[in-house]
Amino acid sequence: MIPFENTLPYETIQQDVYLIECPYCGERNVLLPLKAEHLETIREGRKRLIVFPCCREQITAVNADRDYLLASRPIRRH
Ligand SMILES: [Zn+2]
C-alpha cells in the first residue's frame, strides 16, 4: 500500500511533466526537470532524484503511476 504522505500529483503535457502545486513553496504548474519517458523508468524501479526548479527542494522518486509520483520519504507540506 502506498502511503499518501509520500505521493505527489503531477500532470504531463506531451513530454513535459508538471507539478500541479509544489508542496514546499506553493508554486503552481512547476515544470519538472524530467520528461514523460523518465516516468517509465521510475515505474520500472529506477530511482530518480528530482530537484524542483522553484525552490531547489528535492525528492527521490521511487515509483509513479498515471497521476502520482511516489517519493522515498514523506513530503512535507508547506
Ligand atoms: Zn517549490
N, CA, C, O and the ligand as a Tripos MOL2 file, in Angstrom:
@<TRIPOS>MOLECULE
protein
  313   311    79     0     0
PROTEIN
NO_CHARGES

@<TRIPOS>ATOM
      1 N           0.8340   -1.1940    0.0000 N.3       1 MET1
      2 CA          0.0000    0.0000    0.0000 C.3       1 MET1
      3 C           0.8760    1.2550    0.0000 C.2       1 MET1
      4 O           1.8800    1.3370    0.7080 O.2       1 MET1
      5 N           0.4780    2.1980   -0.7910 N.am      2 ILE2
      6 CA          1.2670    3.4230   -0.9280 C.3       2 ILE2
      7 C           0.8610    4.4460    0.1250 C.2       2 ILE2
      8 O          -0.3090    4.8200    0.2130 O.2       2 ILE2
      9 N           1.8270    4.9010    0.9250 N.am      3 PRO3
     10 CA          1.4850    5.9350    1.9120 C.3       3 PRO3
     11 C           1.1790    7.2560    1.2210 C.2       3 PRO3
     12 O           1.9770    7.7600    0.4310 O.2       3 PRO3
     13 N           0.0330    7.7990    1.5250 N.am      4 PHE4
     14 CA         -0.4100    9.0180    0.8460 C.3       4 PHE4
     15 C           0.5700   10.1760    1.0650 C.2       4 PHE4
     16 O           0.7560   11.0120    0.1810 O.2       4 PHE4
     17 N           1.1980   10.2190    2.2550 N.am      5 GLU5
     18 CA          2.1270   11.3320    2.5530 C.3       5 GLU5
     19 C           3.3040   11.3680    1.5870 C.2       5 GLU5
     20 O           3.9750   12.3910    1.4530 O.2       5 GLU5
     21 N           3.5490   10.2550    0.9200 N.am      6 ASN6
     22 CA          4.6960   10.1980    0.0070 C.3       6 ASN6
     23 C           4.3220   10.5050   -1.4360 C.2       6 ASN6
     24 O           5.1770   10.4580   -2.3200 O.2       6 ASN6
     25 N           3.0650   10.8160   -1.6820 N.am      7 THR7
     26 CA          2.6500   10.9850   -3.0720 C.3       7 THR7
     27 C           2.6040   12.4510   -3.4690 C.2       7 THR7
     28 O           2.4040   13.3440   -2.6460 O.2       7 THR7
     29 N           2.7940   12.6550   -4.7340 N.am      8 LEU8
     30 CA          2.8590   13.9960   -5.2880 C.3       8 LEU8
     31 C           2.1510   13.9740   -6.6470 C.2       8 LEU8
     32 O           2.6130   13.3090   -7.5740 O.2       8 LEU8
     33 N           1.0250   14.7010   -6.7700 N.am      9 PRO9
     34 CA          0.3160   14.6660   -8.0460 C.3       9 PRO9
     35 C           1.0500   15.4400   -9.1410 C.2       9 PRO9
     36 O           1.6340   16.4940   -8.8900 O.2       9 PRO9
     37 N           1.0110   14.9070  -10.3380 N.am     10 TYR10
     38 CA          1.6630   15.5710  -11.4700 C.3      10 TYR10
     39 C           0.7500   15.4980  -12.6840 C.2      10 TYR10
     40 O          -0.2430   14.7710  -12.7120 O.2      10 TYR10
     41 N           1.1290   16.2780  -13.6760 N.am     11 GLU11
     42 CA          0.4430   16.2190  -14.9600 C.3      11 GLU11
     43 C           1.4860   16.1930  -16.0550 C.2      11 GLU11
     44 O           2.5850   16.7220  -15.8940 O.2      11 GLU11
     45 N           1.1390   15.5790  -17.1610 N.am     12 THR12
     46 CA          2.0330   15.6560  -18.3130 C.3      12 THR12
     47 C           1.3330   16.3790  -19.4450 C.2      12 THR12
     48 O           0.1320   16.2280  -19.6650 O.2      12 THR12
     49 N           2.1170   17.1620  -20.1490 N.am     13 ILE13
     50 CA          1.6500   17.7670  -21.3960 C.3      13 ILE13
     51 C           2.6800   17.3680  -22.4330 C.2      13 ILE13
     52 O           3.7970   17.8840  -22.4540 O.2      13 ILE13
     53 N           2.2900   16.4470  -23.2880 N.am     14 GLN14
     54 CA          3.2340   15.7980  -24.1970 C.3      14 GLN14
     55 C           4.4070   15.2440  -23.3780 C.2      14 GLN14
     56 O           4.1870   14.4100  -22.5010 O.2      14 GLN14
     57 N           5.6370   15.6810  -23.6370 N.am     15 GLN15
     58 CA          6.7730   15.1020  -22.9110 C.3      15 GLN15
     59 C           7.0880   15.8450  -21.6140 C.2      15 GLN15
     60 O           7.9300   15.4070  -20.8310 O.2      15 GLN15
     61 N           6.4210   16.9500  -21.3960 N.am     16 ASP16
     62 CA          6.7180   17.7430  -20.2010 C.3      16 ASP16
     63 C           5.9450   17.2320  -18.9920 C.2      16 ASP16
     64 O           4.7940   16.8090  -19.0930 O.2      16 ASP16
     65 N           6.6170   17.2850  -17.8510 N.am     17 VAL17
     66 CA          5.9970   16.8320  -16.6060 C.3      17 VAL17
     67 C           5.9050   18.0260  -15.6550 C.2      17 VAL17
     68 O           6.9010   18.6950  -15.3760 O.2      17 VAL17
     69 N           4.7100   18.2750  -15.1720 N.am     18 TYR18
     70 CA          4.4620   19.4180  -14.2950 C.3      18 TYR18
     71 C           3.9800   18.9520  -12.9340 C.2      18 TYR18
     72 O           3.2240   17.9880  -12.8190 O.2      18 TYR18
     73 N           4.4340   19.6590  -11.9030 N.am     19 LEU19
     74 CA          3.7900   19.5250  -10.6020 C.3      19 LEU19
     75 C           2.5670   20.4280  -10.6150 C.2      19 LEU19
     76 O           2.6450   21.5720  -11.0620 O.2      19 LEU19
     77 N           1.4780   19.9410  -10.1450 N.am     20 ILE20
     78 CA          0.2840   20.7800  -10.0900 C.3      20 ILE20
     79 C           0.5070   21.9050   -9.0780 C.2      20 ILE20
     80 O           0.1670   23.0620   -9.3240 O.2      20 ILE20
     81 N           1.0850   21.5350   -7.9370 N.am     21 GLU21
     82 CA          1.4670   22.5560   -6.9610 C.3      21 GLU21
     83 C           2.6540   22.0380   -6.1740 C.2      21 GLU21
     84 O           2.6470   20.8990   -5.7070 O.2      21 GLU21
     85 N           3.6700   22.8650   -6.0280 N.am     22 CYS22
     86 CA          4.8310   22.4620   -5.2420 C.3      22 CYS22
     87 C           4.4300   22.3760   -3.7610 C.2      22 CYS22
     88 O           3.8730   23.3290   -3.2170 O.2      22 CYS22
     89 N           4.7070   21.2540   -3.1160 N.am     23 PRO23
     90 CA          4.3090   21.1080   -1.7150 C.3      23 PRO23
     91 C           5.1630   21.9590   -0.7810 C.2      23 PRO23
     92 O           4.7850   22.1900    0.3680 O.2      23 PRO23
     93 N           6.2980   22.4220   -1.2620 N.am     24 TYR24
     94 CA          7.2260   23.1430   -0.3930 C.3      24 TYR24
     95 C           7.0120   24.6510   -0.4400 C.2      24 TYR24
     96 O           7.0220   25.3160    0.5960 O.2      24 TYR24
     97 N           6.8190   25.1900   -1.6380 N.am     25 CYS25
     98 CA          6.7200   26.6530   -1.7330 C.3      25 CYS25
     99 C           5.3800   27.1230   -2.2860 C.2      25 CYS25
    100 O           5.1050   28.3230   -2.2780 O.2      25 CYS25
    101 N           4.5390   26.2080   -2.7670 N.am     26 GLY26
    102 CA          3.2130   26.5860   -3.2190 C.3      26 GLY26
    103 C           3.1320   27.0470   -4.6600 C.2      26 GLY26
    104 O           2.0530   27.3620   -5.1600 O.2      26 GLY26
    105 N           4.2810   27.0850   -5.3270 N.am     27 GLU27
    106 CA          4.2810   27.4610   -6.7460 C.3      27 GLU27
    107 C           3.3980   26.4940   -7.5510 C.2      27 GLU27
    108 O           3.3920   25.2900   -7.2940 O.2      27 GLU27
    109 N           2.6630   27.0280   -8.5140 N.am     28 ARG28
    110 CA          1.7830   26.1830   -9.3220 C.3      28 ARG28
    111 C           2.3740   25.9130  -10.6960 C.2      28 ARG28
    112 O           3.1430   26.7060  -11.2400 O.2      28 ARG28
    113 N           1.9860   24.7640  -11.2350 N.am     29 ASN29
    114 CA          2.4160   24.3840  -12.5860 C.3      29 ASN29
    115 C           3.9250   24.4760  -12.7480 C.2      29 ASN29
    116 O           4.4360   25.1760  -13.6230 O.2      29 ASN29
    117 N           4.6240   23.7510  -11.8820 N.am     30 VAL30
    118 CA          6.0820   23.7530  -11.9040 C.3      30 VAL30
    119 C           6.5610   22.7170  -12.9210 C.2      30 VAL30
    120 O           6.2450   21.5320  -12.8210 O.2      30 VAL30
    121 N           7.3200   23.1880  -13.8870 N.am     31 LEU31
    122 CA          7.8740   22.2880  -14.8950 C.3      31 LEU31
    123 C           9.0550   21.5320  -14.2900 C.2      31 LEU31
    124 O          10.0570   22.1370  -13.9090 O.2      31 LEU31
    125 N           8.9340   20.2360  -14.2060 N.am     32 LEU32
    126 CA          9.9790   19.4220  -13.5670 C.3      32 LEU32
    127 C          11.0920   19.0830  -14.5620 C.2      32 LEU32
    128 O          10.8620   19.0070  -15.7690 O.2      32 LEU32
    129 N          12.3020   18.8810  -14.0310 N.am     33 PRO33
    130 CA         13.4320   18.5600  -14.9110 C.3      33 PRO33
    131 C          13.4630   17.0790  -15.2870 C.2      33 PRO33
    132 O          14.4920   16.4170  -15.1540 O.2      33 PRO33
    133 N          12.3460   16.5760  -15.7480 N.am     34 LEU34
    134 CA         12.3310   15.2290  -16.3050 C.3      34 LEU34
    135 C          11.2570   15.1600  -17.3720 C.2      34 LEU34
    136 O          10.3650   16.0060  -17.4340 O.2      34 LEU34
    137 N          11.3550   14.1550  -18.1990 N.am     35 LYS35
    138 CA         10.4200   14.0000  -19.3050 C.3      35 LYS35
    139 C           9.4970   12.8230  -19.0220 C.2      35 LYS35
    140 O           9.7720   11.9750  -18.1730 O.2      35 LYS35
    141 N           8.4060   12.8010  -19.7540 N.am     36 ALA36
    142 CA          7.4230   11.7370  -19.5600 C.3      36 ALA36
    143 C           8.0650   10.3530  -19.6990 C.2      36 ALA36
    144 O           7.6710    9.4110  -19.0120 O.2      36 ALA36
    145 N           9.0410   10.2360  -20.5780 N.am     37 GLU37
    146 CA          9.6850    8.9300  -20.7650 C.3      37 GLU37
    147 C          10.4270    8.4900  -19.5020 C.2      37 GLU37
    148 O          10.5960    7.2940  -19.2690 O.2      37 GLU37
    149 N          10.8700    9.4480  -18.6890 N.am     38 HIS38
    150 CA         11.5570    9.0890  -17.4420 C.3      38 HIS38
    151 C          10.5910    8.4800  -16.4330 C.2      38 HIS38
    152 O          10.9920    7.6900  -15.5780 O.2      38 HIS38
    153 N           9.3150    8.8500  -16.5350 N.am     39 LEU39
    154 CA          8.3220    8.2560  -15.6350 C.3      39 LEU39
    155 C           8.2870    6.7420  -15.8180 C.2      39 LEU39
    156 O           8.0720    5.9800  -14.8750 O.2      39 LEU39
    157 N           8.5030    6.3400  -17.0520 N.am     40 GLU40
    158 CA          8.5060    4.9010  -17.3500 C.3      40 GLU40
    159 C           9.6610    4.2020  -16.6250 C.2      40 GLU40
    160 O           9.4800    3.1240  -16.0600 O.2      40 GLU40
    161 N          10.8320    4.8110  -16.6410 N.am     41 THR41
    162 CA         11.9800    4.1740  -15.9790 C.3      41 THR41
    163 C          11.8070    4.1910  -14.4620 C.2      41 THR41
    164 O          12.2410    3.2670  -13.7740 O.2      41 THR41
    165 N          11.1730    5.2420  -13.9440 N.am     42 ILE42
    166 CA         10.8860    5.2770  -12.4990 C.3      42 ILE42
    167 C           9.9290    4.1380  -12.1470 C.2      42 ILE42
    168 O          10.0850    3.4600  -11.1320 O.2      42 ILE42
    169 N           8.9550    3.9540  -12.9990 N.am     43 ARG43
    170 CA          7.9740    2.8910  -12.7940 C.3      43 ARG43
    171 C           8.6290    1.5070  -12.8160 C.2      43 ARG43
    172 O           8.1750    0.5720  -12.1560 O.2      43 ARG43
    173 N           9.6910    1.4090  -13.5810 N.am     44 GLU44
    174 CA         10.4040    0.1330  -13.6710 C.3      44 GLU44
    175 C          11.3740   -0.0670  -12.5210 C.2      44 GLU44
    176 O          12.0560   -1.0900  -12.4440 O.2      44 GLU44
    177 N          11.4350    0.9150  -11.6230 N.am     45 GLY45
    178 CA         12.2440    0.7160  -10.4220 C.3      45 GLY45
    179 C          13.5210    1.5240  -10.3700 C.2      45 GLY45
    180 O          14.3060    1.3830   -9.4320 O.2      45 GLY45
    181 N          13.7460    2.3790  -11.3760 N.am     46 ARG46
    182 CA         14.9380    3.2130  -11.3250 C.3      46 ARG46
    183 C          14.6290    4.4930  -10.5570 C.2      46 ARG46
    184 O          13.8570    5.3370  -11.0120 O.2      46 ARG46
    185 N          15.2410    4.6180   -9.3930 N.am     47 LYS47
    186 CA         15.0120    5.8200   -8.5880 C.3      47 LYS47
    187 C          15.5580    7.0390   -9.3130 C.2      47 LYS47
    188 O          16.5300    6.9550  -10.0640 O.2      47 LYS47
    189 N          14.9160    8.1660   -9.0750 N.am     48 ARG48
    190 CA         15.3900    9.3800   -9.7300 C.3      48 ARG48
    191 C          15.2770   10.5640   -8.7780 C.2      48 ARG48
    192 O          14.2200   10.8370   -8.2100 O.2      48 ARG48
    193 N          16.4030   11.2580   -8.6230 N.am     49 LEU49
    194 CA         16.4110   12.4740   -7.8300 C.3      49 LEU49
    195 C          15.8010   13.5970   -8.6620 C.2      49 LEU49
    196 O          16.2150   13.8390   -9.7960 O.2      49 LEU49
    197 N          14.8280   14.2670   -8.0960 N.am     50 ILE50
    198 CA         14.1820   15.3760   -8.7950 C.3      50 ILE50
    199 C          14.3720   16.6390   -7.9650 C.2      50 ILE50
    200 O          13.9430   16.7090   -6.8130 O.2      50 ILE50
    201 N          15.0210   17.6330   -8.5620 N.am     51 VAL51
    202 CA         15.1960   18.9230   -7.9010 C.3      51 VAL51
    203 C          14.1460   19.8730   -8.4520 C.2      51 VAL51
    204 O          14.0450   20.0720   -9.6630 O.2      51 VAL51
    205 N          13.3770   20.4490   -7.5600 N.am     52 PHE52
    206 CA         12.3290   21.3580   -8.0050 C.3      52 PHE52
    207 C          12.9590   22.6940   -8.4050 C.2      52 PHE52
    208 O          13.7270   23.2670   -7.6320 O.2      52 PHE52
    209 N          12.6470   23.1910   -9.5870 N.am     53 PRO53
    210 CA         13.2490   24.4360  -10.0520 C.3      53 PRO53
    211 C          12.7520   25.6600   -9.2750 C.2      53 PRO53
    212 O          13.4130   26.6980   -9.2570 O.2      53 PRO53
    213 N          11.6040   25.5370   -8.6440 N.am     54 CYS54
    214 CA         11.0010   26.6930   -7.9680 C.3      54 CYS54
    215 C          11.7340   27.0340   -6.6710 C.2      54 CYS54
    216 O          11.9570   28.2110   -6.3870 O.2      54 CYS54
    217 N          12.1070   26.0360   -5.8860 N.am     55 CYS55
    218 CA         12.6700   26.3240   -4.5640 C.3      55 CYS55
    219 C          13.8660   25.4430   -4.2180 C.2      55 CYS55
    220 O          14.3600   25.4900   -3.0910 O.2      55 CYS55
    221 N          14.3360   24.6390   -5.1730 N.am     56 ARG56
    222 CA         15.5200   23.7890   -5.0030 C.3      56 ARG56
    223 C          15.3170   22.6670   -3.9960 C.2      56 ARG56
    224 O          16.2780   21.9830   -3.6450 O.2      56 ARG56
    225 N          14.1160   22.4620   -3.5310 N.am     57 GLU57
    226 CA         13.8580   21.2720   -2.7190 C.3      57 GLU57
    227 C          14.0080   20.0530   -3.6210 C.2      57 GLU57
    228 O          13.9150   20.1650   -4.8430 O.2      57 GLU57
    229 N          14.2360   18.9110   -3.0300 N.am     58 GLN58
    230 CA         14.3900   17.7230   -3.8550 C.3      58 GLN58
    231 C          13.7210   16.5060   -3.2380 C.2      58 GLN58
    232 O          13.5990   16.3800   -2.0200 O.2      58 GLN58
    233 N          13.3010   15.6370   -4.1050 N.am     59 ILE59
    234 CA         12.7480   14.3580   -3.6760 C.3      59 ILE59
    235 C          13.4280   13.2600   -4.4810 C.2      59 ILE59
    236 O          13.9730   13.5100   -5.5560 O.2      59 ILE59
    237 N          13.3900   12.0640   -3.9590 N.am     60 THR60
    238 CA         13.7760   10.9030   -4.7530 C.3      60 THR60
    239 C          12.5090   10.1510   -5.1110 C.2      60 THR60
    240 O          11.8070    9.6280   -4.2440 O.2      60 THR60
    241 N          12.2330   10.1070   -6.3950 N.am     61 ALA61
    242 CA         11.0490    9.3820   -6.8700 C.3      61 ALA61
    243 C          11.3960    7.9030   -6.9770 C.2      61 ALA61
    244 O          12.3850    7.5300   -7.6080 O.2      61 ALA61
    245 N          10.5760    7.0690   -6.3550 N.am     62 VAL62
    246 CA         10.8380    5.6320   -6.3630 C.3      62 VAL62
    247 C           9.7660    4.8500   -7.1240 C.2      62 VAL62
    248 O           9.9330    3.6630   -7.4060 O.2      62 VAL62
    249 N           8.6780    5.5230   -7.4460 N.am     63 ASN63
    250 CA          7.6530    4.8780   -8.2610 C.3      63 ASN63
    251 C           6.7450    5.9660   -8.8180 C.2      63 ASN63
    252 O           6.8000    7.1170   -8.3850 O.2      63 ASN63
    253 N           5.9190    5.5950   -9.7690 N.am     64 ALA64
    254 CA          4.9980    6.5500  -10.3700 C.3      64 ALA64
    255 C           3.8050    5.7900  -10.9280 C.2      64 ALA64
    256 O           3.9380    4.6740  -11.4310 O.2      64 ALA64
    257 N           2.6440    6.4120  -10.8300 N.am     65 ASP65
    258 CA          1.5210    5.8870  -11.5950 C.3      65 ASP65
    259 C           1.0350    6.9970  -12.5190 C.2      65 ASP65
    260 O           1.7590    7.9640  -12.7590 O.2      65 ASP65
    261 N          -0.1590    6.8710  -13.0290 N.am     66 ARG66
    262 CA         -0.6140    7.8480  -14.0160 C.3      66 ARG66
    263 C          -0.8100    9.2440  -13.4300 C.2      66 ARG66
    264 O          -0.7860   10.2360  -14.1580 O.2      66 ARG66
    265 N          -1.0000    9.3150  -12.1320 N.am     67 ASP67
    266 CA         -1.3300   10.5970  -11.5200 C.3      67 ASP67
    267 C          -0.3460   11.0810  -10.4690 C.2      67 ASP67
    268 O          -0.2550   12.2740  -10.1830 O.2      67 ASP67
    269 N           0.3930   10.1250   -9.8970 N.am     68 TYR68
    270 CA          1.2230   10.4770   -8.7520 C.3      68 TYR68
    271 C           2.6540    9.9760   -8.9060 C.2      68 TYR68
    272 O           2.9160    8.8930   -9.4280 O.2      68 TYR68
    273 N           3.5700   10.8190   -8.4240 N.am     69 LEU69
    274 CA          4.9180   10.3430   -8.1520 C.3      69 LEU69
    275 C           4.9440    9.8540   -6.7180 C.2      69 LEU69
    276 O           4.2760   10.4170   -5.8500 O.2      69 LEU69
    277 N           5.7070    8.8180   -6.4700 N.am     70 LEU70
    278 CA          5.8780    8.3190   -5.1150 C.3      70 LEU70
    279 C           7.3080    8.6320   -4.6680 C.2      70 LEU70
    280 O           8.2790    8.2010   -5.2900 O.2      70 LEU70
    281 N           7.4110    9.3890   -3.5820 N.am     71 ALA71
    282 CA          8.7290    9.7670   -3.0800 C.3      71 ALA71
    283 C           9.2130    8.7570   -2.0310 C.2      71 ALA71
    284 O           8.4290    8.0040   -1.4550 O.2      71 ALA71
    285 N          10.5200    8.7700   -1.8090 N.am     72 SER72
    286 CA         11.1250    7.8040   -0.8900 C.3      72 SER72
    287 C          10.8030    8.1360    0.5720 C.2      72 SER72
    288 O          10.9560    7.2890    1.4510 O.2      72 SER72
    289 N          10.3630    9.3530    0.8240 N.am     73 ARG73
    290 CA         10.0420    9.7430    2.1910 C.3      73 ARG73
    291 C           8.8090   10.6460    2.1640 C.2      73 ARG73
    292 O           8.4460   11.1770    1.1140 O.2      73 ARG73
    293 N           8.1740   10.8150    3.3090 N.am     74 PRO74
    294 CA          7.0090   11.6990    3.3390 C.3      74 PRO74
    295 C           7.3690   13.1110    2.8730 C.2      74 PRO74
    296 O           8.4620   13.6120    3.1370 O.2      74 PRO74
    297 N           6.4450   13.7190    2.1920 N.am     75 ILE75
    298 CA          6.6700   15.0610    1.6670 C.3      75 ILE75
    299 C           6.0650   16.0680    2.6320 C.2      75 ILE75
    300 O           4.8690   16.0420    2.9230 O.2      75 ILE75
    301 N           6.9130   16.9420    3.1110 N.am     76 ARG76
    302 CA          6.4120   17.9950    3.9840 C.3      76 ARG76
    303 C           5.5070   18.9160    3.1900 C.2      76 ARG76
    304 O           5.7960   19.2400    2.0390 O.2      76 ARG76
    305 N           4.4260   19.3320    3.7970 N.am     77 ARG77
    306 CA          3.5440   20.2700    3.1160 C.3      77 ARG77
    307 C           3.8100   21.6640    3.6510 C.2      77 ARG77
    308 O           4.0680   21.8640    4.8380 O.2      77 ARG77
    309 N           3.7390   22.6090    2.7470 N.am     78 HIS78
    310 CA          4.0090   23.9850    3.1720 C.3      78 HIS78
    311 C           2.8360   24.5440    3.9440 C.2      78 HIS78
    312 O           2.8780   25.6930    4.3840 O.2      78 HIS78
    313 ZN          8.8390   24.7600   -4.7880 Zn       79 ZN79
@<TRIPOS>BOND
     1     1     2 1
     2     2     3 1
     3     3     4 2
     4     3     5 am
     5     5     6 1
     6     6     7 1
     7     7     8 2
     8     7     9 am
     9     9    10 1
    10    10    11 1
    11    11    12 2
    12    11    13 am
    13    13    14 1
    14    14    15 1
    15    15    16 2
    16    15    17 am
    17    17    18 1
    18    18    19 1
    19    19    20 2
    20    19    21 am
    21    21    22 1
    22    22    23 1
    23    23    24 2
    24    23    25 am
    25    25    26 1
    26    26    27 1
    27    27    28 2
    28    27    29 am
    29    29    30 1
    30    30    31 1
    31    31    32 2
    32    31    33 am
    33    33    34 1
    34    34    35 1
    35    35    36 2
    36    35    37 am
    37    37    38 1
    38    38    39 1
    39    39    40 2
    40    39    41 am
    41    41    42 1
    42    42    43 1
    43    43    44 2
    44    43    45 am
    45    45    46 1
    46    46    47 1
    47    47    48 2
    48    47    49 am
    49    49    50 1
    50    50    51 1
    51    51    52 2
    52    51    53 am
    53    53    54 1
    54    54    55 1
    55    55    56 2
    56    55    57 am
    57    57    58 1
    58    58    59 1
    59    59    60 2
    60    59    61 am
    61    61    62 1
    62    62    63 1
    63    63    64 2
    64    63    65 am
    65    65    66 1
    66    66    67 1
    67    67    68 2
    68    67    69 am
    69    69    70 1
    70    70    71 1
    71    71    72 2
    72    71    73 am
    73    73    74 1
    74    74    75 1
    75    75    76 2
    76    75    77 am
    77    77    78 1
    78    78    79 1
    79    79    80 2
    80    79    81 am
    81    81    82 1
    82    82    83 1
    83    83    84 2
    84    83    85 am
    85    85    86 1
    86    86    87 1
    87    87    88 2
    88    87    89 am
    89    89    90 1
    90    90    91 1
    91    91    92 2
    92    91    93 am
    93    93    94 1
    94    94    95 1
    95    95    96 2
    96    95    97 am
    97    97    98 1
    98    98    99 1
    99    99   100 2
   100    99   101 am
   101   101   102 1
   102   102   103 1
   103   103   104 2
   104   103   105 am
   105   105   106 1
   106   106   107 1
   107   107   108 2
   108   107   109 am
   109   109   110 1
   110   110   111 1
   111   111   112 2
   112   111   113 am
   113   113   114 1
   114   114   115 1
   115   115   116 2
   116   115   117 am
   117   117   118 1
   118   118   119 1
   119   119   120 2
   120   119   121 am
   121   121   122 1
   122   122   123 1
   123   123   124 2
   124   123   125 am
   125   125   126 1
   126   126   127 1
   127   127   128 2
   128   127   129 am
   129   129   130 1
   130   130   131 1
   131   131   132 2
   132   131   133 am
   133   133   134 1
   134   134   135 1
   135   135   136 2
   136   135   137 am
   137   137   138 1
   138   138   139 1
   139   139   140 2
   140   139   141 am
   141   141   142 1
   142   142   143 1
   143   143   144 2
   144   143   145 am
   145   145   146 1
   146   146   147 1
   147   147   148 2
   148   147   149 am
   149   149   150 1
   150   150   151 1
   151   151   152 2
   152   151   153 am
   153   153   154 1
   154   154   155 1
   155   155   156 2
   156   155   157 am
   157   157   158 1
   158   158   159 1
   159   159   160 2
   160   159   161 am
   161   161   162 1
   162   162   163 1
   163   163   164 2
   164   163   165 am
   165   165   166 1
   166   166   167 1
   167   167   168 2
   168   167   169 am
   169   169   170 1
   170   170   171 1
   171   171   172 2
   172   171   173 am
   173   173   174 1
   174   174   175 1
   175   175   176 2
   176   175   177 am
   177   177   178 1
   178   178   179 1
   179   179   180 2
   180   179   181 am
   181   181   182 1
   182   182   183 1
   183   183   184 2
   184   183   185 am
   185   185   186 1
   186   186   187 1
   187   187   188 2
   188   187   189 am
   189   189   190 1
   190   190   191 1
   191   191   192 2
   192   191   193 am
   193   193   194 1
   194   194   195 1
   195   195   196 2
   196   195   197 am
   197   197   198 1
   198   198   199 1
   199   199   200 2
   200   199   201 am
   201   201   202 1
   202   202   203 1
   203   203   204 2
   204   203   205 am
   205   205   206 1
   206   206   207 1
   207   207   208 2
   208   207   209 am
   209   209   210 1
   210   210   211 1
   211   211   212 2
   212   211   213 am
   213   213   214 1
   214   214   215 1
   215   215   216 2
   216   215   217 am
   217   217   218 1
   218   218   219 1
   219   219   220 2
   220   219   221 am
   221   221   222 1
   222   222   223 1
   223   223   224 2
   224   223   225 am
   225   225   226 1
   226   226   227 1
   227   227   228 2
   228   227   229 am
   229   229   230 1
   230   230   231 1
   231   231   232 2
   232   231   233 am
   233   233   234 1
   234   234   235 1
   235   235   236 2
   236   235   237 am
   237   237   238 1
   238   238   239 1
   239   239   240 2
   240   239   241 am
   241   241   242 1
   242   242   243 1
   243   243   244 2
   244   243   245 am
   245   245   246 1
   246   246   247 1
   247   247   248 2
   248   247   249 am
   249   249   250 1
   250   250   251 1
   251   251   252 2
   252   251   253 am
   253   253   254 1
   254   254   255 1
   255   255   256 2
   256   255   257 am
   257   257   258 1
   258   258   259 1
   259   259   260 2
   260   259   261 am
   261   261   262 1
   262   262   263 1
   263   263   264 2
   264   263   265 am
   265   265   266 1
   266   266   267 1
   267   267   268 2
   268   267   269 am
   269   269   270 1
   270   270   271 1
   271   271   272 2
   272   271   273 am
   273   273   274 1
   274   274   275 1
   275   275   276 2
   276   275   277 am
   277   277   278 1
   278   278   279 1
   279   279   280 2
   280   279   281 am
   281   281   282 1
   282   282   283 1
   283   283   284 2
   284   283   285 am
   285   285   286 1
   286   286   287 1
   287   287   288 2
   288   287   289 am
   289   289   290 1
   290   290   291 1
   291   291   292 2
   292   291   293 am
   293   293   294 1
   294   294   295 1
   295   295   296 2
   296   295   297 am
   297   297   298 1
   298   298   299 1
   299   299   300 2
   300   299   301 am
   301   301   302 1
   302   302   303 1
   303   303   304 2
   304   303   305 am
   305   305   306 1
   306   306   307 1
   307   307   308 2
   308   307   309 am
   309   309   310 1
   310   310   311 1
   311   311   312 2
@<TRIPOS>SUBSTRUCTURE
     1 MET1         2 RESIDUE 1 A MET
     2 ILE2         6 RESIDUE 1 A ILE
     3 PRO3        10 RESIDUE 1 A PRO
     4 PHE4        14 RESIDUE 1 A PHE
     5 GLU5        18 RESIDUE 1 A GLU
     6 ASN6        22 RESIDUE 1 A ASN
     7 THR7        26 RESIDUE 1 A THR
     8 LEU8        30 RESIDUE 1 A LEU
     9 PRO9        34 RESIDUE 1 A PRO
    10 TYR10       38 RESIDUE 1 A TYR
    11 GLU11       42 RESIDUE 1 A GLU
    12 THR12       46 RESIDUE 1 A THR
    13 ILE13       50 RESIDUE 1 A ILE
    14 GLN14       54 RESIDUE 1 A GLN
    15 GLN15       58 RESIDUE 1 A GLN
    16 ASP16       62 RESIDUE 1 A ASP
    17 VAL17       66 RESIDUE 1 A VAL
    18 TYR18       70 RESIDUE 1 A TYR
    19 LEU19       74 RESIDUE 1 A LEU
    20 ILE20       78 RESIDUE 1 A ILE
    21 GLU21       82 RESIDUE 1 A GLU
    22 CYS22       86 RESIDUE 1 A CYS
    23 PRO23       90 RESIDUE 1 A PRO
    24 TYR24       94 RESIDUE 1 A TYR
    25 CYS25       98 RESIDUE 1 A CYS
    26 GLY26      102 RESIDUE 1 A GLY
    27 GLU27      106 RESIDUE 1 A GLU
    28 ARG28      110 RESIDUE 1 A ARG
    29 ASN29      114 RESIDUE 1 A ASN
    30 VAL30      118 RESIDUE 1 A VAL
    31 LEU31      122 RESIDUE 1 A LEU
    32 LEU32      126 RESIDUE 1 A LEU
    33 PRO33      130 RESIDUE 1 A PRO
    34 LEU34      134 RESIDUE 1 A LEU
    35 LYS35      138 RESIDUE 1 A LYS
    36 ALA36      142 RESIDUE 1 A ALA
    37 GLU37      146 RESIDUE 1 A GLU
    38 HIS38      150 RESIDUE 1 A HIS
    39 LEU39      154 RESIDUE 1 A LEU
    40 GLU40      158 RESIDUE 1 A GLU
    41 THR41      162 RESIDUE 1 A THR
    42 ILE42      166 RESIDUE 1 A ILE
    43 ARG43      170 RESIDUE 1 A ARG
    44 GLU44      174 RESIDUE 1 A GLU
    45 GLY45      178 RESIDUE 1 A GLY
    46 ARG46      182 RESIDUE 1 A ARG
    47 LYS47      186 RESIDUE 1 A LYS
    48 ARG48      190 RESIDUE 1 A ARG
    49 LEU49      194 RESIDUE 1 A LEU
    50 ILE50      198 RESIDUE 1 A ILE
    51 VAL51      202 RESIDUE 1 A VAL
    52 PHE52      206 RESIDUE 1 A PHE
    53 PRO53      210 RESIDUE 1 A PRO
    54 CYS54      214 RESIDUE 1 A CYS
    55 CYS55      218 RESIDUE 1 A CYS
    56 ARG56      222 RESIDUE 1 A ARG
    57 GLU57      226 RESIDUE 1 A GLU
    58 GLN58      230 RESIDUE 1 A GLN
    59 ILE59      234 RESIDUE 1 A ILE
    60 THR60      238 RESIDUE 1 A THR
    61 ALA61      242 RESIDUE 1 A ALA
    62 VAL62      246 RESIDUE 1 A VAL
    63 ASN63      250 RESIDUE 1 A ASN
    64 ALA64      254 RESIDUE 1 A ALA
    65 ASP65      258 RESIDUE 1 A ASP
    66 ARG66      262 RESIDUE 1 A ARG
    67 ASP67      266 RESIDUE 1 A ASP
    68 TYR68      270 RESIDUE 1 A TYR
    69 LEU69      274 RESIDUE 1 A LEU
    70 LEU70      278 RESIDUE 1 A LEU
    71 ALA71      282 RESIDUE 1 A ALA
    72 SER72      286 RESIDUE 1 A SER
    73 ARG73      290 RESIDUE 1 A ARG
    74 PRO74      294 RESIDUE 1 A PRO
    75 ILE75      298 RESIDUE 1 A ILE
    76 ARG76      302 RESIDUE 1 A ARG
    77 ARG77      306 RESIDUE 1 A ARG
    78 HIS78      310 RESIDUE 1 A HIS
    79 ZN79       313 GROUP 0 **** ****
